[in-house]
Amino acid sequence: MAQATAPPRPLPRPGGGVTDAAPAVRRRRRSTALSAHVFLAPWLIGAVVLTLGPMLASLYLSFTDYDLFSRPNWVGLANYRYMLADDRFLTSVGVTLKFVLIGAPLKLAAALAVALLLNRARRGVGLYRAAFYAPSLLGASVSVALVWRSLFATGGLTDRSLAFFGLEIGGLTDNPDYALYPLIMLTVWQFGAPMVIFLAGLKQIPKELYEASSIDGASRIRTFFSITLPMLTPVLFFNLVMEIIHSFQSFTSAFVVSNGTGGPSDSTLFYSLYLYQQAFTNFHMGYASAMAWVLLAVIALVTFLVFRSSRMWVFYGQEEAS
């Protein structure tokens, strides 16, 4: 039986008698709430001024013809209709989808493979983990993209190495058939962040499962597909969502490697790069705003589909008990 809560005990007055404790409790709660709002105020102001406000402004501009130098002219859905007739827009969509569909899975596969190698206790494993994670610290920096361009340009290290083996294909970044692949290799090379998350997930797998599989005589491959991979699916799901979002937003590497053109022959024209060209090169800010909202809608749709599909392949340990 639930025990009845006793009313607040009266507080003694300095001159004798007692006083009710409820007003003091209410004042303390108001003071705590005020302190919380004061600490949250900078974040709330920043969210409204720097995020929500510009988003609403760009939504309005997406329905206008705006060039940054004159007043916006309302054109309705003209910007969105023009996308279907814009050949470079459709090219950027195709390039970006190819980059996402190839780069994200390869990056996660590399991260998982290295995480499995580094999960075992051995001498110097901490140093190896730091070394593999280091490229992710550089991020999508201009310096890394410049080095990457020099490696794969005509006369670069890769070109000379391929020529040594008799493969005269020129610089990869100068060939429309291969220019996208160095950018894919760059994003795969920076697999450190998902690798660390995979390592954390591997540490959470109960060792009793591996001991049972060893007693049953299961091979390493069978153990991986029957125990490791199913138990890692929540972590894999998180990494997949994050990498898809990151891949759709890739910009710096394509901008630097192609000198801001998306070349050669628009083979590296990422969606975000074409959006940048429309906004800050052609000053079609209204059209660029419409492109930004289409990108947001596509990322939201893809993320929603991944979440929906997770019911079929993401395994949570407590599901078996329920």
C-alpha positions in Angstrom: 0.0 0.0 0.0 1.4 3.4 -0.9 2.4 5.5 2.0 0.7 8.9 2.3 3.1 11.8 1.8 3.3 14.1 4.9 2.7 17.8 4.4 5.7 20.1 4.6 6.8 20.7 8.1 6.4 24.3 9.4 9.5 26.4 9.7 10.2 28.2 13.1 9.9 31.9 13.1 12.7 34.1 14.7 10.3 35.6 17.1 8.4 32.4 17.9 5.7 30.5 16.2 5.9 28.6 12.9 5.6 29.5 9.2 4.5 27.5 6.1 7.4 25.9 4.1 5.5 26.0 0.8 6.4 29.6 -0.2 10.1 28.9 0.4 9.9 25.8 -1.8 8.2 27.7 -4.6 10.8 30.5 -4.4 13.6 27.9 -4.6 12.0 26.3 -7.6 11.5 29.6 -9.4 15.2 30.5 -8.7 16.3 27.1 -10.1 14.1 27.6 -13.2 15.4 31.1 -13.7 19.0 29.9 -13.5 18.3 27.2 -16.0 16.8 29.7 -18.5 19.7 32.0 -18.0 22.2 29.3 -18.9 20.1 28.1 -21.8 19.5 31.6 -23.2 22.8 31.8 -25.3 22.0 28.5 -27.0 18.3 29.5 -27.6 19.3 32.9 -29.0 21.9 31.3 -31.2 19.5 28.6 -32.4 16.9 31.3 -33.4 19.2 33.9 -34.8 21.8 31.7 -36.5 19.8 28.6 -37.4 16.0 29.0 -37.4 16.0 32.6 -38.8 18.3 31.9 -41.8 16.4 28.7 -42.5 13.1 30.6 -42.7 14.7 33.3 -44.8 16.2 30.7 -47.3 12.8 29.1 -47.5 11.3 32.4 -48.6 14.1 33.1 -51.0 13.7 29.7 -52.6 10.4 31.1 -54.1 12.1 34.3 -55.4 14.5 35.5 -58.0 17.2 37.0 -55.9 20.8 38.0 -56.8 22.1 39.5 -53.5 22.1 43.0 -55.0 18.4 43.8 -55.6 15.1 43.1 -53.8 13.8 39.5 -54.1 11.2 39.0 -56.8 8.5 36.4 -56.0 8.5 33.7 -58.7 6.6 30.9 -56.9 7.7 27.4 -57.9 9.8 28.6 -60.9 13.1 27.7 -59.2 11.9 24.2 -58.4 10.5 23.6 -62.0 13.8 24.8 -63.5 15.7 22.1 -61.7 14.1 19.4 -63.9 15.4 21.2 -67.0 18.8 22.1 -65.7 21.3 19.5 -67.1 24.1 20.4 -64.7 21.7 20.0 -61.7 20.8 16.5 -62.9 24.5 15.8 -63.4 25.3 16.9 -59.9 22.6 14.6 -58.5 24.0 11.7 -60.4 27.6 12.4 -59.3 26.5 12.8 -55.6 24.5 9.6 -55.6 27.4 7.7 -57.0 29.7 9.1 -54.4 27.2 8.2 -51.6 26.4 4.7 -52.8 30.1 3.8 -53.3 31.9 5.9 -50.7 29.7 5.4 -47.6 29.7 1.5 -47.7 33.4 1.3 -48.5 34.2 3.7 -45.6 32.2 1.6 -43.2 33.7 -1.6 -44.4 37.2 -0.3 -43.9 36.3 1.1 -40.5 34.8 -2.3 -39.4 37.8 -4.3 -40.8 40.3 -2.2 -39.0 38.2 -2.2 -35.8 38.2 -6.0 -35.8 42.0 -6.0 -36.1 42.5 -3.5 -33.3 40.0 -5.1 -31.0 42.5 -7.7 -29.8 44.9 -6.9 -26.9 48.4 -6.7 -28.2 51.5 -4.6 -27.7 51.2 -1.1 -29.2 47.5 -1.4 -30.0 46.9 2.1 -28.6 49.5 3.6 -31.0 47.9 1.8 -33.9 44.4 3.1 -33.0 45.8 6.7 -32.8 47.5 6.3 -36.1 44.4 5.0 -37.9 42.2 7.7 -36.2 44.6 10.6 -37.1 43.3 11.2 -40.7 39.8 11.9 -39.3 41.2 14.7 -37.1 42.2 16.5 -40.3 38.6 16.4 -41.5 37.7 17.8 -44.9 40.6 20.4 -44.8 41.9 22.3 -47.7 45.5 21.1 -47.0 44.5 17.5 -47.2 42.6 18.1 -50.5 45.6 19.9 -52.0 47.9 17.0 -51.1 45.4 14.6 -52.6 45.2 16.6 -55.8 49.0 16.5 -56.1 49.1 12.8 -55.6 46.5 12.0 -58.3 47.2 14.8 -60.8 49.1 14.4 -64.1 52.7 13.8 -63.2 51.9 13.0 -59.6 53.0 10.1 -57.6 50.1 7.9 -58.7 50.6 8.8 -62.4 54.3 7.9 -62.2 53.6 4.7 -60.3 51.0 3.5 -62.9 53.3 4.5 -65.7 56.1 2.3 -64.2 53.8 -0.7 -64.6 52.8 0.3 -68.1 49.5 1.9 -67.4 49.5 5.2 -69.2 46.1 6.7 -68.2 47.4 10.1 -67.1 46.4 11.8 -63.9 43.2 10.4 -62.4 41.9 13.8 -61.4 42.3 15.0 -65.0 40.4 12.1 -66.5 36.6 12.3 -66.5 36.3 8.5 -66.3 38.3 8.3 -63.0 38.2 11.8 -61.4 35.5 10.8 -58.9 37.5 7.8 -57.5 40.3 9.8 -55.8 37.5 11.7 -53.9 36.0 8.4 -52.9 39.4 7.1 -51.7 39.8 10.3 -49.7 36.6 9.8 -47.8 37.4 6.1 -47.3 40.9 7.0 -46.0 39.3 9.1 -43.2 37.5 6.2 -41.5 38.8 6.9 -38.0 35.5 8.2 -36.5 33.3 5.2 -37.4 36.2 2.9 -36.5 36.3 4.2 -32.9 32.5 3.7 -32.7 32.8 0.2 -34.0 35.5 -0.5 -31.4 33.2 0.7 -28.7 30.5 -1.6 -30.0 32.8 -4.6 -30.1 33.7 -4.1 -26.5 30.0 -4.4 -25.6 29.6 -7.9 -27.1 29.4 -10.5 -24.3 32.4 -12.8 -24.3 30.2 -15.7 -23.3 28.8 -15.7 -26.9 32.3 -16.2 -28.4 33.1 -18.9 -25.8 29.9 -20.8 -26.7 30.7 -20.5 -30.4 34.2 -21.8 -29.8 32.8 -24.8 -27.8 30.5 -25.5 -30.7 33.4 -25.5 -33.1 32.2 -22.5 -35.2 34.8 -21.0 -37.6 35.8 -17.3 -37.4 33.7 -16.5 -40.5 30.6 -18.2 -39.0 31.2 -16.5 -35.7 31.5 -13.1 -37.4 28.2 -13.5 -39.3 26.3 -15.2 -36.5 27.5 -13.2 -33.5 29.7 -10.2 -34.2 27.7 -8.6 -37.1 24.2 -9.1 -35.6 25.4 -7.6 -32.3 27.0 -4.7 -34.1 23.9 -3.8 -36.1 22.8 -0.9 -33.8 26.3 0.6 -34.1 26.3 -0.1 -37.9 23.0 1.6 -38.2 24.2 4.8 -36.4 27.4 4.9 -38.5 25.4 4.4 -41.7 23.0 7.3 -41.0 25.9 9.6 -40.1 28.0 8.7 -43.2 25.0 9.1 -45.5 24.3 12.6 -44.2 28.1 13.5 -44.3 28.4 12.1 -47.9 25.5 14.1 -49.2 27.1 17.3 -47.8 30.6 16.7 -49.1 32.1 19.9 -50.6 35.7 20.8 -49.7 37.5 17.9 -51.4 35.6 18.3 -54.7 36.0 22.1 -54.7 39.8 22.0 -54.1 40.6 19.0 -56.4 38.6 20.5 -59.3 39.6 24.2 -58.6 36.0 25.0 -57.9 34.8 23.9 -61.4 33.5 20.4 -60.7 35.6 19.2 -63.7 36.8 17.7 -65.7 33.6 17.6 -67.7 31.5 17.9 -64.4 32.7 14.5 -63.3 33.3 15.8 -59.7 30.4 18.2 -59.7 28.9 17.4 -56.3 25.5 18.8 -55.4 26.9 21.1 -52.7 29.5 22.4 -55.2 26.9 23.2 -57.8 24.8 24.9 -55.1 27.9 27.0 -54.2 28.4 28.0 -57.8 24.8 29.1 -58.2 24.9 31.1 -55.0 28.3 32.7 -55.0 29.5 32.6 -58.6 26.3 33.1 -60.6 24.6 35.0 -57.7 21.4 33.0 -58.3 20.6 33.0 -54.6 17.0 32.1 -55.0 17.8 29.1 -57.1 20.5 28.0 -54.6 18.1 28.3 -51.7 15.7 26.0 -53.6 18.5 23.6 -54.2 19.4 23.7 -50.5 15.8 22.8 -49.5 15.7 20.0 -52.0 18.9 18.6 -50.5 17.4 18.8 -47.0 14.3 17.0 -48.2 16.3 14.2 -49.9 18.5 13.7 -46.8 15.4 13.6 -44.6 13.8 11.1 -46.9 16.8 8.8 -47.2 17.3 8.9 -43.4 13.6 8.1 -42.9 13.9 5.1 -45.3 17.0 3.8 -43.4 15.1 4.1 -40.1 12.2 2.2 -41.5 14.4 -0.5 -42.9 16.2 -0.9 -39.6 13.3 -2.9 -38.3 14.4 -5.7 -40.6 18.1 -5.8 -40.0 19.0 -4.1 -36.7 19.2 -6.5 -33.8 18.8 -5.4 -30.2 19.8 -7.8 -27.5 16.7 -7.2 -25.3 14.4 -8.2 -28.2 15.1 -11.9 -27.6 14.1 -11.6 -24.0 10.9 -9.9 -24.9 
